[in-house]
Amino acid sequence: MAVAVAAGQTVAGVADALDCAESTVKTHLKRVYRKLGIRKQTELAQRVLSLESLRGSGR
């Protein structure tokens, strides 16, 4: 969910793709934001991209 939203997909789009309610996606995202100590989707995108770069440098 976090990666999809960070990539710009909407909550509704993620819910549809995962066949779950939008409220479920929102709840999970709130928990991710809280655990990461972030407040904005742009911050989430930065975190996801930093993880991608770490994964890529290990090859």
PDB file with SEQRES, HELIX, SHEET and CRYST1 records, atoms N, CA, C and O in Angstrom:
SEQRES   1 A   59  MET ALA VAL ALA VAL ALA ALA GLY GLN THR VAL ALA GLY          
SEQRES   2 A   59  VAL ALA ASP ALA LEU ASP CYS ALA GLU SER THR VAL LYS          
SEQRES   3 A   59  THR HIS LEU LYS ARG VAL TYR ARG LYS LEU GLY ILE ARG          
SEQRES   4 A   59  LYS GLN THR GLU LEU ALA GLN ARG VAL LEU SER LEU GLU          
SEQRES   5 A   59  SER LEU ARG GLY SER GLY ARG                                  
HELIX    1 AA1 ALA A    2  ALA A    6  1                                   5    
HELIX    2 AA2 VAL A   11  LEU A   18  1                                   8    
HELIX    3 AA3 GLU A   22  LEU A   36  1                                  15    
HELIX    4 AA4 GLN A   41  SER A   57  1                                  17    
CRYST1    1.000    1.000    1.000  90.00  90.00  90.00 P 1           1          
ATOM      1  N   MET A   1       0.817  -1.184   0.000  1.00  0.00           N  
ATOM      2  CA  MET A   1       0.000   0.000   0.000  1.00  0.00           C  
ATOM      3  C   MET A   1       0.861   1.248   0.000  1.00  0.00           C  
ATOM      4  O   MET A   1       0.622   2.176  -0.772  1.00  0.00           O  
ATOM      5  N   ALA A   2       1.844   1.268   0.851  1.00  0.00           N  
ATOM      6  CA  ALA A   2       2.682   2.461   0.969  1.00  0.00           C  
ATOM      7  C   ALA A   2       3.423   2.745  -0.331  1.00  0.00           C  
ATOM      8  O   ALA A   2       3.526   3.898  -0.751  1.00  0.00           O  
ATOM      9  N   VAL A   3       3.933   1.714  -0.961  1.00  0.00           N  
ATOM     10  CA  VAL A   3       4.661   1.897  -2.218  1.00  0.00           C  
ATOM     11  C   VAL A   3       3.726   2.401  -3.307  1.00  0.00           C  
ATOM     12  O   VAL A   3       4.097   3.280  -4.086  1.00  0.00           O  
ATOM     13  N   ALA A   4       2.536   1.863  -3.368  1.00  0.00           N  
ATOM     14  CA  ALA A   4       1.573   2.294  -4.389  1.00  0.00           C  
ATOM     15  C   ALA A   4       1.182   3.749  -4.190  1.00  0.00           C  
ATOM     16  O   ALA A   4       1.111   4.507  -5.157  1.00  0.00           O  
ATOM     17  N   VAL A   5       0.931   4.148  -2.965  1.00  0.00           N  
ATOM     18  CA  VAL A   5       0.563   5.539  -2.689  1.00  0.00           C  
ATOM     19  C   VAL A   5       1.757   6.456  -2.944  1.00  0.00           C  
ATOM     20  O   VAL A   5       1.596   7.549  -3.486  1.00  0.00           O  
ATOM     21  N   ALA A   6       2.948   6.016  -2.557  1.00  0.00           N  
ATOM     22  CA  ALA A   6       4.145   6.816  -2.799  1.00  0.00           C  
ATOM     23  C   ALA A   6       4.376   7.018  -4.294  1.00  0.00           C  
ATOM     24  O   ALA A   6       4.918   8.039  -4.716  1.00  0.00           O  
ATOM     25  N   ALA A   7       3.958   6.034  -5.089  1.00  0.00           N  
ATOM     26  CA  ALA A   7       4.105   6.133  -6.541  1.00  0.00           C  
ATOM     27  C   ALA A   7       3.013   6.992  -7.169  1.00  0.00           C  
ATOM     28  O   ALA A   7       3.021   7.218  -8.379  1.00  0.00           O  
ATOM     29  N   GLY A   8       2.077   7.471  -6.360  1.00  0.00           N  
ATOM     30  CA  GLY A   8       1.057   8.383  -6.854  1.00  0.00           C  
ATOM     31  C   GLY A   8      -0.318   7.788  -7.043  1.00  0.00           C  
ATOM     32  O   GLY A   8      -1.238   8.470  -7.494  1.00  0.00           O  
ATOM     33  N   GLN A   9      -0.465   6.530  -6.704  1.00  0.00           N  
ATOM     34  CA  GLN A   9      -1.789   5.916  -6.833  1.00  0.00           C  
ATOM     35  C   GLN A   9      -2.707   6.440  -5.736  1.00  0.00           C  
ATOM     36  O   GLN A   9      -2.254   6.713  -4.625  1.00  0.00           O  
ATOM     37  N   THR A  10      -3.972   6.581  -6.036  1.00  0.00           N  
ATOM     38  CA  THR A  10      -4.933   7.090  -5.067  1.00  0.00           C  
ATOM     39  C   THR A  10      -5.325   6.010  -4.071  1.00  0.00           C  
ATOM     40  O   THR A  10      -5.139   4.816  -4.308  1.00  0.00           O  
ATOM     41  N   VAL A  11      -5.871   6.462  -2.954  1.00  0.00           N  
ATOM     42  CA  VAL A  11      -6.380   5.523  -1.950  1.00  0.00           C  
ATOM     43  C   VAL A  11      -7.459   4.641  -2.580  1.00  0.00           C  
ATOM     44  O   VAL A  11      -7.487   3.430  -2.360  1.00  0.00           O  
ATOM     45  N   ALA A  12      -8.337   5.251  -3.358  1.00  0.00           N  
ATOM     46  CA  ALA A  12      -9.399   4.486  -4.025  1.00  0.00           C  
ATOM     47  C   ALA A  12      -8.807   3.459  -4.985  1.00  0.00           C  
ATOM     48  O   ALA A  12      -9.295   2.332  -5.065  1.00  0.00           O  
ATOM     49  N   GLY A  13      -7.776   3.835  -5.699  1.00  0.00           N  
ATOM     50  CA  GLY A  13      -7.123   2.920  -6.634  1.00  0.00           C  
ATOM     51  C   GLY A  13      -6.470   1.747  -5.929  1.00  0.00           C  
ATOM     52  O   GLY A  13      -6.563   0.608  -6.386  1.00  0.00           O  
ATOM     53  N   VAL A  14      -5.809   2.027  -4.815  1.00  0.00           N  
ATOM     54  CA  VAL A  14      -5.169   0.963  -4.037  1.00  0.00           C  
ATOM     55  C   VAL A  14      -6.231   0.027  -3.474  1.00  0.00           C  
ATOM     56  O   VAL A  14      -6.083  -1.193  -3.530  1.00  0.00           O  
ATOM     57  N   ALA A  15      -7.302   0.603  -2.933  1.00  0.00           N  
ATOM     58  CA  ALA A  15      -8.382  -0.215  -2.371  1.00  0.00           C  
ATOM     59  C   ALA A  15      -8.983  -1.124  -3.436  1.00  0.00           C  
ATOM     60  O   ALA A  15      -9.257  -2.298  -3.185  1.00  0.00           O  
ATOM     61  N   ASP A  16      -9.181  -0.573  -4.615  1.00  0.00           N  
ATOM     62  CA  ASP A  16      -9.742  -1.363  -5.715  1.00  0.00           C  
ATOM     63  C   ASP A  16      -8.790  -2.484  -6.120  1.00  0.00           C  
ATOM     64  O   ASP A  16      -9.216  -3.620  -6.326  1.00  0.00           O  
ATOM     65  N   ALA A  17      -7.509  -2.166  -6.233  1.00  0.00           N  
ATOM     66  CA  ALA A  17      -6.515  -3.163  -6.641  1.00  0.00           C  
ATOM     67  C   ALA A  17      -6.377  -4.290  -5.619  1.00  0.00           C  
ATOM     68  O   ALA A  17      -6.133  -5.442  -5.980  1.00  0.00           O  
ATOM     69  N   LEU A  18      -6.536  -3.948  -4.349  1.00  0.00           N  
ATOM     70  CA  LEU A  18      -6.390  -4.948  -3.293  1.00  0.00           C  
ATOM     71  C   LEU A  18      -7.716  -5.547  -2.848  1.00  0.00           C  
ATOM     72  O   LEU A  18      -7.762  -6.397  -1.958  1.00  0.00           O  
ATOM     73  N   ASP A  19      -8.788  -5.095  -3.476  1.00  0.00           N  
ATOM     74  CA  ASP A  19     -10.134  -5.561  -3.156  1.00  0.00           C  
ATOM     75  C   ASP A  19     -10.453  -5.409  -1.669  1.00  0.00           C  
ATOM     76  O   ASP A  19     -10.884  -6.348  -0.999  1.00  0.00           O  
ATOM     77  N   CYS A  20     -10.223  -4.184  -1.180  1.00  0.00           N  
ATOM     78  CA  CYS A  20     -10.556  -3.881   0.201  1.00  0.00           C  
ATOM     79  C   CYS A  20     -11.195  -2.495   0.263  1.00  0.00           C  
ATOM     80  O   CYS A  20     -11.278  -1.800  -0.750  1.00  0.00           O  
ATOM     81  N   ALA A  21     -11.637  -2.105   1.429  1.00  0.00           N  
ATOM     82  CA  ALA A  21     -12.294  -0.813   1.600  1.00  0.00           C  
ATOM     83  C   ALA A  21     -11.258   0.313   1.651  1.00  0.00           C  
ATOM     84  O   ALA A  21     -10.119   0.110   2.072  1.00  0.00           O  
ATOM     85  N   GLU A  22     -11.677   1.501   1.213  1.00  0.00           N  
ATOM     86  CA  GLU A  22     -10.798   2.663   1.289  1.00  0.00           C  
ATOM     87  C   GLU A  22     -10.403   2.941   2.731  1.00  0.00           C  
ATOM     88  O   GLU A  22      -9.276   3.356   3.000  1.00  0.00           O  
ATOM     89  N   SER A  23     -11.320   2.715   3.655  1.00  0.00           N  
ATOM     90  CA  SER A  23     -11.013   2.951   5.071  1.00  0.00           C  
ATOM     91  C   SER A  23      -9.885   2.047   5.555  1.00  0.00           C  
ATOM     92  O   SER A  23      -9.098   2.445   6.414  1.00  0.00           O  
ATOM     93  N   THR A  24      -9.802   0.845   5.017  1.00  0.00           N  
ATOM     94  CA  THR A  24      -8.719  -0.075   5.376  1.00  0.00           C  
ATOM     95  C   THR A  24      -7.380   0.477   4.915  1.00  0.00           C  
ATOM     96  O   THR A  24      -6.397   0.456   5.657  1.00  0.00           O  
ATOM     97  N   VAL A  25      -7.352   0.969   3.689  1.00  0.00           N  
ATOM     98  CA  VAL A  25      -6.119   1.553   3.151  1.00  0.00           C  
ATOM     99  C   VAL A  25      -5.719   2.760   3.991  1.00  0.00           C  
ATOM    100  O   VAL A  25      -4.550   2.909   4.348  1.00  0.00           O  
ATOM    101  N   LYS A  26      -6.681   3.622   4.305  1.00  0.00           N  
ATOM    102  CA  LYS A  26      -6.388   4.818   5.103  1.00  0.00           C  
ATOM    103  C   LYS A  26      -5.847   4.444   6.478  1.00  0.00           C  
ATOM    104  O   LYS A  26      -4.915   5.077   6.972  1.00  0.00           O  
ATOM    105  N   THR A  27      -6.422   3.427   7.092  1.00  0.00           N  
ATOM    106  CA  THR A  27      -5.957   2.990   8.409  1.00  0.00           C  
ATOM    107  C   THR A  27      -4.516   2.504   8.342  1.00  0.00           C  
ATOM    108  O   THR A  27      -3.693   2.871   9.181  1.00  0.00           O  
ATOM    109  N   HIS A  28      -4.214   1.683   7.351  1.00  0.00           N  
ATOM    110  CA  HIS A  28      -2.850   1.170   7.208  1.00  0.00           C  
ATOM    111  C   HIS A  28      -1.866   2.308   6.935  1.00  0.00           C  
ATOM    112  O   HIS A  28      -0.763   2.327   7.481  1.00  0.00           O  
ATOM    113  N   LEU A  29      -2.268   3.248   6.095  1.00  0.00           N  
ATOM    114  CA  LEU A  29      -1.385   4.372   5.796  1.00  0.00           C  
ATOM    115  C   LEU A  29      -1.135   5.236   7.026  1.00  0.00           C  
ATOM    116  O   LEU A  29      -0.015   5.702   7.239  1.00  0.00           O  
ATOM    117  N   LYS A  30      -2.158   5.452   7.828  1.00  0.00           N  
ATOM    118  CA  LYS A  30      -1.980   6.224   9.065  1.00  0.00           C  
ATOM    119  C   LYS A  30      -0.951   5.553   9.955  1.00  0.00           C  
ATOM    120  O   LYS A  30      -0.105   6.218  10.553  1.00  0.00           O  
ATOM    121  N   ARG A  31      -1.028   4.238  10.039  1.00  0.00           N  
ATOM    122  CA  ARG A  31      -0.081   3.494  10.879  1.00  0.00           C  
ATOM    123  C   ARG A  31       1.342   3.572  10.326  1.00  0.00           C  
ATOM    124  O   ARG A  31       2.303   3.707  11.084  1.00  0.00           O  
ATOM    125  N   VAL A  32       1.466   3.486   9.013  1.00  0.00           N  
ATOM    126  CA  VAL A  32       2.787   3.604   8.380  1.00  0.00           C  
ATOM    127  C   VAL A  32       3.363   4.992   8.642  1.00  0.00           C  
ATOM    128  O   VAL A  32       4.524   5.124   9.029  1.00  0.00           O  
ATOM    129  N   TYR A  33       2.550   6.025   8.431  1.00  0.00           N  
ATOM    130  CA  TYR A  33       3.002   7.399   8.665  1.00  0.00           C  
ATOM    131  C   TYR A  33       3.459   7.563  10.117  1.00  0.00           C  
ATOM    132  O   TYR A  33       4.509   8.148  10.379  1.00  0.00           O  
ATOM    133  N   ARG A  34       2.669   7.047  11.050  1.00  0.00           N  
ATOM    134  CA  ARG A  34       3.006   7.180  12.466  1.00  0.00           C  
ATOM    135  C   ARG A  34       4.318   6.470  12.778  1.00  0.00           C  
ATOM    136  O   ARG A  34       5.174   7.022  13.470  1.00  0.00           O  
ATOM    137  N   LYS A  35       4.478   5.255  12.274  1.00  0.00           N  
ATOM    138  CA  LYS A  35       5.693   4.492  12.556  1.00  0.00           C  
ATOM    139  C   LYS A  35       6.936   5.134  11.954  1.00  0.00           C  
ATOM    140  O   LYS A  35       8.023   5.063  12.527  1.00  0.00           O  
ATOM    141  N   LEU A  36       6.763   5.760  10.793  1.00  0.00           N  
ATOM    142  CA  LEU A  36       7.898   6.416  10.141  1.00  0.00           C  
ATOM    143  C   LEU A  36       8.116   7.844  10.632  1.00  0.00           C  
ATOM    144  O   LEU A  36       9.137   8.460  10.324  1.00  0.00           O  
ATOM    145  N   GLY A  37       7.170   8.364  11.385  1.00  0.00           N  
ATOM    146  CA  GLY A  37       7.282   9.725  11.886  1.00  0.00           C  
ATOM    147  C   GLY A  37       7.150  10.768  10.786  1.00  0.00           C  
ATOM    148  O   GLY A  37       7.827  11.796  10.810  1.00  0.00           O  
ATOM    149  N   ILE A  38       6.276  10.498   9.822  1.00  0.00           N  
ATOM    150  CA  ILE A  38       6.076  11.415   8.706  1.00  0.00           C  
ATOM    151  C   ILE A  38       4.630  11.893   8.680  1.00  0.00           C  
ATOM    152  O   ILE A  38       3.760  11.338   9.351  1.00  0.00           O  
ATOM    153  N   ARG A  39       4.392  12.954   7.875  1.00  0.00           N  
ATOM    154  CA  ARG A  39       3.045  13.510   7.804  1.00  0.00           C  
ATOM    155  C   ARG A  39       2.538  13.689   6.376  1.00  0.00           C  
ATOM    156  O   ARG A  39       1.339  13.880   6.175  1.00  0.00           O  
ATOM    157  N   LYS A  40       3.413  13.633   5.394  1.00  0.00           N  
ATOM    158  CA  LYS A  40       3.015  13.946   4.020  1.00  0.00           C  
ATOM    159  C   LYS A  40       3.350  12.809   3.061  1.00  0.00           C  
ATOM    160  O   LYS A  40       4.265  12.018   3.292  1.00  0.00           O  
ATOM    161  N   GLN A  41       2.581  12.756   1.984  1.00  0.00           N  
ATOM    162  CA  GLN A  41       2.802  11.737   0.963  1.00  0.00           C  
ATOM    163  C   GLN A  41       4.174  11.908   0.318  1.00  0.00           C  
ATOM    164  O   GLN A  41       4.806  10.924  -0.065  1.00  0.00           O  
ATOM    165  N   THR A  42       4.633  13.141   0.198  1.00  0.00           N  
ATOM    166  CA  THR A  42       5.962  13.364  -0.381  1.00  0.00           C  
ATOM    167  C   THR A  42       7.054  12.764   0.503  1.00  0.00           C  
ATOM    168  O   THR A  42       8.053  12.251   0.000  1.00  0.00           O  
ATOM    169  N   GLU A  43       6.862  12.830   1.810  1.00  0.00           N  
ATOM    170  CA  GLU A  43       7.820  12.215   2.724  1.00  0.00           C  
ATOM    171  C   GLU A  43       7.807  10.695   2.573  1.00  0.00           C  
ATOM    172  O   GLU A  43       8.852  10.047   2.637  1.00  0.00           O  
ATOM    173  N   LEU A  44       6.633  10.142   2.376  1.00  0.00           N  
ATOM    174  CA  LEU A  44       6.516   8.706   2.149  1.00  0.00           C  
ATOM    175  C   LEU A  44       7.254   8.313   0.870  1.00  0.00           C  
ATOM    176  O   LEU A  44       7.983   7.321   0.843  1.00  0.00           O  
ATOM    177  N   ALA A  45       7.063   9.088  -0.172  1.00  0.00           N  
ATOM    178  CA  ALA A  45       7.740   8.815  -1.445  1.00  0.00           C  
ATOM    179  C   ALA A  45       9.260   8.864  -1.277  1.00  0.00           C  
ATOM    180  O   ALA A  45       9.973   8.032  -1.838  1.00  0.00           O  
ATOM    181  N   GLN A  46       9.755   9.829  -0.512  1.00  0.00           N  
ATOM    182  CA  GLN A  46      11.200   9.927  -0.265  1.00  0.00           C  
ATOM    183  C   GLN A  46      11.710   8.690   0.452  1.00  0.00           C  
ATOM    184  O   GLN A  46      12.770   8.163   0.114  1.00  0.00           O  
ATOM    185  N   ARG A  47      10.959   8.227   1.439  1.00  0.00           N  
ATOM    186  CA  ARG A  47      11.369   7.030   2.174  1.00  0.00           C  
ATOM    187  C   ARG A  47      11.401   5.801   1.267  1.00  0.00           C  
ATOM    188  O   ARG A  47      12.344   5.010   1.307  1.00  0.00           O  
ATOM    189  N   VAL A  48      10.368   5.655   0.457  1.00  0.00           N  
ATOM    190  CA  VAL A  48      10.303   4.507  -0.454  1.00  0.00           C  
ATOM    191  C   VAL A  48      11.467   4.558  -1.438  1.00  0.00           C  
ATOM    192  O   VAL A  48      12.109   3.539  -1.695  1.00  0.00           O  
ATOM    193  N   LEU A  49      11.738   5.728  -1.982  1.00  0.00           N  
ATOM    194  CA  LEU A  49      12.846   5.864  -2.930  1.00  0.00           C  
ATOM    195  C   LEU A  49      14.192   5.577  -2.266  1.00  0.00           C  
ATOM    196  O   LEU A  49      15.074   4.982  -2.886  1.00  0.00           O  
ATOM    197  N   SER A  50      14.351   5.990  -1.026  1.00  0.00           N  
ATOM    198  CA  SER A  50      15.615   5.712  -0.337  1.00  0.00           C  
ATOM    199  C   SER A  50      15.782   4.209  -0.111  1.00  0.00           C  
ATOM    200  O   SER A  50      16.895   3.688  -0.185  1.00  0.00           O  
ATOM    201  N   LEU A  51      14.693   3.523   0.160  1.00  0.00           N  
ATOM    202  CA  LEU A  51      14.765   2.068   0.314  1.00  0.00           C  
ATOM    203  C   LEU A  51      15.097   1.394  -1.008  1.00  0.00           C  
ATOM    204  O   LEU A  51      15.851   0.422  -1.050  1.00  0.00           O  
ATOM    205  N   GLU A  52      14.523   1.924  -2.093  1.00  0.00           N  
ATOM    206  CA  GLU A  52      14.810   1.372  -3.419  1.00  0.00           C  
ATOM    207  C   GLU A  52      16.288   1.536  -3.744  1.00  0.00           C  
ATOM    208  O   GLU A  52      16.911   0.618  -4.278  1.00  0.00           O  
ATOM    209  N   SER A  53      16.854   2.697  -3.426  1.00  0.00           N  
ATOM    210  CA  SER A  53      18.274   2.927  -3.723  1.00  0.00           C  
ATOM    211  C   SER A  53      19.166   2.040  -2.883  1.00  0.00           C  
ATOM    212  O   SER A  53      20.205   1.584  -3.362  1.00  0.00           O  
ATOM    213  N   LEU A  54      18.786   1.782  -1.636  1.00  0.00           N  
ATOM    214  CA  LEU A  54      19.560   0.873  -0.791  1.00  0.00           C  
ATOM    215  C   LEU A  54      19.527  -0.539  -1.353  1.00  0.00           C  
ATOM    216  O   LEU A  54      20.535  -1.246  -1.367  1.00  0.00           O  
ATOM    217  N   ARG A  55      18.351  -0.934  -1.814  1.00  0.00           N  
ATOM    218  CA  ARG A  55      18.195  -2.275  -2.382  1.00  0.00           C  
ATOM    219  C   ARG A  55      19.032  -2.423  -3.643  1.00  0.00           C  
ATOM    220  O   ARG A  55      19.632  -3.471  -3.881  1.00  0.00           O  
ATOM    221  N   GLY A  56      19.070  -1.371  -4.446  1.00  0.00           N  
ATOM    222  CA  GLY A  56      19.819  -1.400  -5.696  1.00  0.00           C  
ATOM    223  C   GLY A  56      21.323  -1.389  -5.499  1.00  0.00           C  
ATOM    224  O   GLY A  56      22.054  -1.944  -6.319  1.00  0.00           O  
ATOM    225  N   SER A  57      21.807  -0.762  -4.413  1.00  0.00           N  
ATOM    226  CA  SER A  57      23.255  -0.683  -4.192  1.00  0.00           C  
ATOM    227  C   SER A  57      23.836  -1.977  -3.644  1.00  0.00           C  
ATOM    228  O   SER A  57      25.053  -2.165  -3.659  1.00  0.00           O  
ATOM    229  N   GLY A  58      22.989  -2.857  -3.169  1.00  0.00           N  
ATOM    230  CA  GLY A  58      23.444  -4.122  -2.616  1.00  0.00           C  
ATOM    231  C   GLY A  58      23.727  -5.180  -3.657  1.00  0.00           C  
ATOM    232  O   GLY A  58      24.139  -6.288  -3.314  1.00  0.00           O  
ATOM    233  N   ARG A  59      23.518  -4.868  -4.905  1.00  0.00           N  
ATOM    234  CA  ARG A  59      23.711  -5.869  -5.973  1.00  0.00           C  
ATOM    235  C   ARG A  59      25.108  -5.929  -6.463  1.00  0.00           C  
ATOM    236  O   ARG A  59      25.417  -6.719  -7.355  1.00  0.00           O  
TER     237      ARG A  59                                                      
END                                                                             
